[in-house]
């Protein structure tokens, strides 16, 4: 497996300047949503300083996935906080508070994801910060917005998925609601915040004006479901109808889904059922010539198809379907994925390293600029690791 190790490994990297180099971002956020946004800004070249609580730091440092820990911090923290610096402070300490305010005066962007009211109590809400730095772009993520009956509910990914309706799109009809097996609300909200911040920075470049950019986990998941919700809002409010068997998408006709084969699984996307029957030499499927039946009789078609596909291996079915251009694929687990030549070609993994030599293999930024990969060997920081550097470079009197 090819692993990117540093920017210098990319052709012409010495002369390449990342788009956001020179931008200073203060990241007050914790957990996933806000840090995922500041991570992307760091990937694009910004200098990101995590403002952490002295002693304990970001709560995500002890939020473990599968109890994995590396160099005293969770792998979850490592994966979402690479390429950043840590400035540890006690905001109740007058001297620390003054240092933070001086950093705010120099910053281009501030990010926070506390519940509504927390930053106001700290005196670091947008209005207060804008008085210190009128041109700042202030990005904030909440769970459900700042108003309404849910405003103070915990903004946790599973809870937001449950309230958003997305869990009712997954699983077969007889199964209970199923959340997505990843932090969809957090990561989509972080991506949306980045979009808002970058657009605000463009406007600042044209007008000099700062901005407040607001995103909520719930609104991000509602946007994530824009196609499905639009259908629901225009079809008389009918509930999405999950299939009885091998359900994949409530608004898609057969054969759309993942099917067991003799030795694994095969995925079939949208396509003609009757053509599929011919390619698979399944006469029962060939009878479904009317495209309207592919939705109306979706479960019956899937039952026939599932029984037929179980008779042979995935590779044997792919050898029939792929040459004919029928939309299909193998279904890979991560072990098979990372060994595949297509994965290696992407050069997605990279090695990051802390100053003490502790290394971690993680993913790189998925964006390419001018054909170049955006990689960095800089790992997540230890709590307060960069206090002295930041004081020397940004807070000394000559600055």
C-alpha positions as CSV (number, residue, x, y, z in Angstrom):
1,X,0.0,0.0,0.0
2,X,1.4,3.4,-1.0
3,X,1.4,5.9,1.8
4,X,2.0,9.6,1.3
5,X,4.6,10.8,3.8
6,X,5.1,14.6,3.2
7,X,4.3,17.4,0.8
8,X,7.7,17.1,-0.7
9,X,6.9,13.8,-2.2
10,X,4.5,15.5,-4.6
11,X,5.9,16.6,-8.0
12,X,6.7,20.3,-7.9
13,X,5.6,20.6,-4.3
14,X,8.5,23.0,-3.4
15,X,7.0,25.7,-5.6
16,X,3.4,24.9,-4.7
17,X,1.6,27.2,-2.3
18,X,-1.6,25.9,-0.8
19,X,-4.6,28.2,-1.3
20,X,-5.1,29.2,2.3
21,X,-1.5,29.7,3.3
22,X,-1.2,32.9,5.4
23,X,-4.7,32.5,6.9
24,X,-5.0,32.2,10.7
25,X,-7.8,30.1,12.2
26,X,-8.6,29.9,15.9
27,X,-10.5,26.7,16.7
28,X,-12.4,26.7,19.9
29,X,-14.5,23.6,18.9
30,X,-14.4,20.1,20.3
31,X,-15.6,16.6,19.3
32,X,-16.1,16.2,15.5
33,X,-18.1,18.8,13.6
34,X,-16.0,21.9,14.3
35,X,-12.7,20.2,14.3
36,X,-13.5,18.5,10.9
37,X,-14.1,22.0,9.5
38,X,-10.8,23.4,10.8
39,X,-9.0,20.2,9.6
40,X,-10.1,20.9,6.1
41,X,-8.9,24.5,6.3
42,X,-5.6,23.3,7.6
43,X,-5.4,20.8,4.7
44,X,-5.9,23.8,2.4
45,X,-3.0,25.6,4.0
46,X,-4.4,27.7,6.9
47,X,-2.6,27.9,10.2
48,X,-5.0,26.4,12.7
49,X,-4.6,26.9,16.4
50,X,-6.7,24.8,18.7
51,X,-7.7,26.9,21.8
52,X,-7.9,24.1,24.5
53,X,-8.7,24.0,28.1
54,X,-5.5,23.8,30.1
55,X,-5.0,20.3,31.6
56,X,-7.8,18.4,29.9
57,X,-8.0,19.8,26.4
58,X,-10.5,18.8,23.8
59,X,-12.9,16.2,25.2
60,X,-12.4,14.3,22.0
61,X,-9.0,13.3,23.3
62,X,-10.6,10.7,25.5
63,X,-13.5,9.8,23.2
64,X,-12.4,6.4,22.1
65,X,-13.4,4.3,19.1
66,X,-12.9,0.6,19.8
67,X,-10.8,1.7,22.8
68,X,-7.9,2.6,20.6
69,X,-5.4,5.1,22.0
70,X,-2.1,6.4,20.7
71,X,0.4,8.5,22.6
72,X,-2.2,9.3,25.3
73,X,-5.0,10.4,22.9
74,X,-7.8,8.6,21.1
75,X,-7.3,7.7,17.5
76,X,-10.5,9.6,16.9
77,X,-8.8,12.8,18.1
78,X,-5.7,12.1,16.0
79,X,-7.7,11.6,12.8
80,X,-9.6,14.8,13.1
81,X,-6.9,17.1,14.5
82,X,-3.8,16.6,12.4
83,X,-1.9,19.6,11.1
84,X,-3.0,21.8,14.0
85,X,-1.3,23.6,16.9
86,X,-2.5,23.6,20.5
87,X,-2.7,26.6,22.7
88,X,-3.8,25.6,26.2
89,X,-5.4,28.3,28.4
90,X,-7.7,28.9,31.3
91,X,-10.2,31.5,30.1
92,X,-11.0,32.5,33.7
93,X,-7.4,33.5,34.1
94,X,-6.9,37.2,33.3
95,X,-3.6,36.8,31.6
96,X,-4.7,33.8,29.5
97,X,-7.8,35.7,28.6
98,X,-5.8,38.7,27.3
99,X,-3.6,36.4,25.2
100,X,-6.7,34.8,23.6
101,X,-8.2,38.2,22.9
102,X,-4.9,39.3,21.2
103,X,-5.0,36.2,19.1
104,X,-8.5,37.0,18.1
105,X,-7.4,40.4,17.0
106,X,-4.9,38.7,14.6
107,X,-7.2,35.9,13.4
108,X,-9.0,35.6,10.1
109,X,-11.4,32.9,11.2
110,X,-12.8,31.7,14.5
111,X,-14.7,28.4,14.8
112,X,-16.8,27.2,17.8
113,X,-19.4,24.5,18.3
114,X,-20.7,25.0,21.8
115,X,-24.4,24.9,22.8
116,X,-26.2,28.2,22.4
117,X,-25.3,30.6,25.2
118,X,-21.9,29.2,26.2
119,X,-19.8,31.6,24.1
120,X,-22.0,34.5,25.3
121,X,-21.2,33.6,28.9
122,X,-17.5,33.5,28.0
123,X,-17.8,36.9,26.3
124,X,-16.7,35.3,23.0
125,X,-19.9,35.4,21.0
126,X,-19.9,36.9,17.5
127,X,-20.9,40.4,18.6
128,X,-18.1,40.5,21.3
129,X,-15.5,39.1,19.0
130,X,-16.5,41.4,16.1
131,X,-15.8,44.4,18.5
132,X,-12.2,43.0,18.8
133,X,-11.8,42.2,15.1
134,X,-14.4,43.6,12.8
135,X,-13.2,41.6,9.8
136,X,-13.2,38.2,11.4
137,X,-15.2,35.3,9.9
138,X,-16.9,33.7,12.8
139,X,-18.1,30.1,12.2
140,X,-20.4,28.3,14.6
141,X,-22.0,24.9,14.6
142,X,-25.0,24.0,16.8
143,X,-27.1,20.9,17.1
144,X,-30.4,22.3,16.0
145,X,-30.0,26.1,15.5
146,X,-30.2,28.8,18.2
147,X,-34.0,29.0,18.4
148,X,-36.9,26.7,18.9
149,X,-37.7,23.9,21.3
150,X,-34.7,21.8,20.4
151,X,-32.1,24.6,20.6
152,X,-30.6,23.3,23.9
153,X,-30.8,19.5,23.1
154,X,-27.5,17.7,23.0
155,X,-26.1,17.9,19.5
156,X,-24.9,14.3,19.2
157,X,-24.8,12.6,15.9
158,X,-27.0,9.6,16.7
159,X,-29.7,11.9,18.2
160,X,-29.6,14.2,15.2
161,X,-29.9,11.3,12.8
162,X,-32.8,10.0,14.8
163,X,-34.7,13.3,14.7
164,X,-33.9,14.0,11.1
165,X,-35.8,11.1,9.7
166,X,-32.7,9.6,8.0
167,X,-32.9,6.5,10.1
168,X,-36.2,5.5,8.4
169,X,-34.5,5.3,5.0
170,X,-32.3,2.4,6.0
171,X,-32.9,-1.3,6.5
172,X,-35.7,-3.6,5.3
173,X,-39.3,-2.7,6.0
174,X,-39.6,-5.1,9.0
175,X,-36.5,-3.8,10.6
176,X,-36.4,-0.9,13.1
177,X,-35.0,2.5,12.1
178,X,-31.3,2.2,11.3
179,X,-28.7,5.1,11.7
180,X,-25.9,5.4,9.2
181,X,-22.8,3.6,10.4
182,X,-20.7,6.8,10.5
183,X,-20.9,10.4,11.9
184,X,-23.0,11.7,9.0
185,X,-24.3,14.8,10.9
186,X,-21.0,15.9,12.3
187,X,-19.0,15.5,9.0
188,X,-21.6,17.0,6.8
189,X,-22.0,20.0,9.1
190,X,-18.2,20.5,9.1
191,X,-18.2,20.5,5.3
192,X,-21.0,23.0,5.2
193,X,-19.2,25.3,7.6
194,X,-16.1,25.2,5.4
195,X,-18.3,26.2,2.4
196,X,-19.8,29.1,4.4
197,X,-16.4,30.2,5.7
198,X,-14.8,30.2,2.3
199,X,-17.6,32.2,0.8
200,X,-17.4,34.7,3.6
201,X,-13.7,35.0,3.1
202,X,-14.3,35.8,-0.6
203,X,-16.7,38.5,0.4
204,X,-14.3,39.9,2.9
205,X,-11.7,40.1,0.2
206,X,-14.0,42.2,-1.9
207,X,-15.6,44.3,0.8
208,X,-13.5,44.0,3.9
209,X,-16.6,42.9,5.9
210,X,-16.5,40.1,8.4
211,X,-19.3,37.6,8.7
212,X,-21.1,35.2,11.1
213,X,-21.5,31.8,9.5
214,X,-24.0,29.5,11.2
215,X,-24.6,25.8,10.5
216,X,-26.5,23.2,12.5
217,X,-26.2,19.4,12.5
218,X,-29.9,19.0,11.9
219,X,-30.0,21.4,8.9
220,X,-27.0,19.7,7.4
221,X,-28.7,16.3,7.6
222,X,-31.9,17.8,6.1
223,X,-29.8,19.1,3.2
224,X,-28.2,15.7,3.0
225,X,-31.7,14.3,2.4
226,X,-32.7,17.1,-0.1
227,X,-33.8,14.8,-2.9
228,X,-35.8,12.5,-0.7
229,X,-37.4,15.3,1.3
230,X,-38.3,17.1,-1.9
231,X,-40.1,14.0,-3.1
232,X,-41.9,13.7,0.2
233,X,-43.0,17.4,0.1
234,X,-44.4,17.0,-3.4
235,X,-46.1,13.6,-3.4
236,X,-48.8,14.4,-0.9
237,X,-46.7,13.6,2.1
238,X,-46.5,9.9,1.6
239,X,-43.9,8.1,3.7
240,X,-40.9,6.5,2.0
241,X,-41.6,2.8,1.4
242,X,-38.7,0.6,2.4
243,X,-38.5,-2.7,0.6
244,X,-39.2,-6.0,2.2
245,X,-36.0,-7.6,1.0
246,X,-32.5,-6.3,0.5
247,X,-33.6,-2.7,0.7
248,X,-31.2,0.0,-0.5
249,X,-33.2,3.1,-1.4
250,X,-36.9,3.8,-0.8
251,X,-37.4,5.6,-4.1
252,X,-35.5,3.3,-6.4
253,X,-37.0,0.4,-8.3
254,X,-35.6,-3.1,-8.7
255,X,-32.9,-4.3,-9.1
256,X,-31.2,-1.5,-7.0
257,X,-29.5,-3.2,-4.0
258,X,-26.8,-5.5,-2.7
259,X,-27.3,-9.2,-3.1
260,X,-25.6,-12.3,-1.6
261,X,-23.7,-14.5,-4.0
262,X,-22.2,-17.9,-3.5
263,X,-19.0,-16.4,-2.0
264,X,-19.8,-12.8,-1.2
265,X,-22.0,-10.0,-2.4
266,X,-22.8,-8.0,-5.6
267,X,-24.2,-4.5,-5.9
268,X,-26.6,-3.7,-8.7
269,X,-27.6,-0.1,-9.5
270,X,-30.4,1.2,-11.7
271,X,-31.0,-0.8,-14.9
272,X,-33.4,-2.8,-16.9
273,X,-34.8,-5.8,-15.1
274,X,-35.6,-7.6,-18.4
275,X,-32.1,-6.9,-19.8
276,X,-30.6,-8.2,-16.5
277,X,-32.7,-11.4,-16.9
278,X,-31.2,-11.9,-20.3
279,X,-27.6,-11.3,-19.2
280,X,-28.0,-13.6,-16.1
281,X,-30.0,-16.2,-18.1
282,X,-32.9,-15.9,-15.7
283,X,-36.2,-16.4,-17.5
284,X,-38.3,-15.4,-14.5
285,X,-36.8,-11.9,-14.7
286,X,-37.2,-11.6,-18.4
287,X,-40.9,-11.6,-18.0
288,X,-40.8,-8.1,-16.3
289,X,-40.7,-6.1,-19.5
290,X,-42.9,-3.2,-18.3
291,X,-40.7,-0.7,-16.5
292,X,-43.5,0.3,-14.1
293,X,-43.5,-3.2,-12.7
294,X,-39.9,-2.7,-11.5
295,X,-41.2,-0.4,-8.8
296,X,-44.7,-1.9,-8.3
297,X,-43.3,-5.4,-7.9
298,X,-39.9,-4.5,-6.5
299,X,-40.0,-7.1,-3.7
300,X,-41.0,-10.0,-5.9
301,X,-38.3,-9.2,-8.4
302,X,-35.7,-8.9,-5.7
303,X,-36.7,-12.3,-4.3
304,X,-36.2,-13.9,-7.7
305,X,-32.9,-12.2,-8.3
306,X,-31.6,-13.0,-4.8
307,X,-32.3,-16.7,-5.3
308,X,-30.6,-16.7,-8.7
309,X,-27.5,-14.7,-7.7
310,X,-26.9,-17.1,-4.8
311,X,-26.1,-19.9,-7.2
312,X,-22.8,-18.6,-8.4
313,X,-19.8,-16.5,-7.3
314,X,-19.5,-12.8,-7.4
315,X,-16.7,-12.9,-10.0
316,X,-18.7,-15.1,-12.4
317,X,-21.7,-12.7,-12.3
318,X,-19.4,-9.7,-12.8
319,X,-17.8,-11.4,-15.8
320,X,-21.3,-11.4,-17.4
321,X,-22.5,-8.0,-16.4
322,X,-19.5,-5.7,-16.7
323,X,-18.7,-6.4,-20.4
324,X,-22.3,-5.6,-21.2
325,X,-22.0,-2.3,-19.4
326,X,-24.6,-3.2,-16.8
327,X,-24.1,-1.1,-13.6
328,X,-22.7,-3.5,-11.0
329,X,-19.8,-3.9,-8.6
330,X,-18.2,-6.2,-6.1
331,X,-18.8,-5.3,-2.4
332,X,-15.6,-4.8,-0.6
333,X,-14.7,-4.8,3.1
334,X,-11.9,-2.5,4.2
335,X,-9.3,-5.2,4.1
336,X,-10.0,-6.0,0.5
337,X,-10.3,-2.3,-0.4
338,X,-6.9,-1.2,0.9
339,X,-5.2,-4.1,-1.0
340,X,-6.9,-3.2,-4.3
341,X,-4.9,-1.5,-7.1
342,X,-7.7,1.1,-7.5
343,X,-7.3,2.2,-3.9
344,X,-3.5,2.2,-4.1
345,X,-3.7,4.4,-7.2
346,X,-5.5,7.1,-5.2
347,X,-2.7,7.3,-2.6
348,X,-5.2,8.1,0.1
349,X,-3.3,7.0,3.2
350,X,-0.6,9.3,4.7
351,X,1.7,9.0,7.7
352,X,1.6,11.8,10.2
353,X,4.1,12.1,13.1
354,X,4.3,13.9,16.4
355,X,7.5,15.6,17.6
356,X,8.3,12.6,19.9
357,X,8.3,10.2,16.9
358,X,4.9,8.7,17.4
359,X,3.4,8.1,14.0
360,X,-0.1,7.3,12.7
361,X,-1.4,6.2,9.4
362,X,-4.5,8.2,8.5
363,X,-6.3,9.6,5.4
364,X,-5.2,12.7,3.5
365,X,-7.3,15.6,2.2
366,X,-9.5,14.3,-0.6
367,X,-9.0,17.5,-2.6
368,X,-6.4,18.0,-5.3
369,X,-5.2,21.5,-6.4
370,X,-3.6,21.9,-9.8
371,X,-3.2,18.1,-9.8
372,X,-1.3,18.0,-6.5
373,X,-2.2,16.0,-3.4
374,X,-2.7,18.0,-0.3
375,X,-0.7,16.1,2.3
376,X,1.1,16.9,5.5
377,X,3.3,14.9,7.9
378,X,2.2,17.0,10.9
379,X,0.2,15.0,13.4
380,X,-2.3,16.2,16.0
381,X,-0.8,18.3,18.8
382,X,-0.4,17.5,22.5
383,X,-2.2,19.8,24.9
384,X,-0.5,23.1,25.0
385,X,2.3,21.9,22.8
386,X,2.6,25.2,20.9
387,X,2.1,27.7,23.7
388,X,5.6,29.0,23.6
389,X,5.8,29.0,19.8
390,X,2.6,30.9,19.5
391,X,3.6,33.4,22.2
392,X,6.9,34.0,20.4
393,X,5.5,34.3,16.9
394,X,2.1,36.0,17.5
395,X,2.0,37.5,21.0
396,X,5.4,39.1,21.5
397,X,5.3,42.9,21.7
398,X,6.9,43.5,18.2
399,X,3.8,41.8,16.7
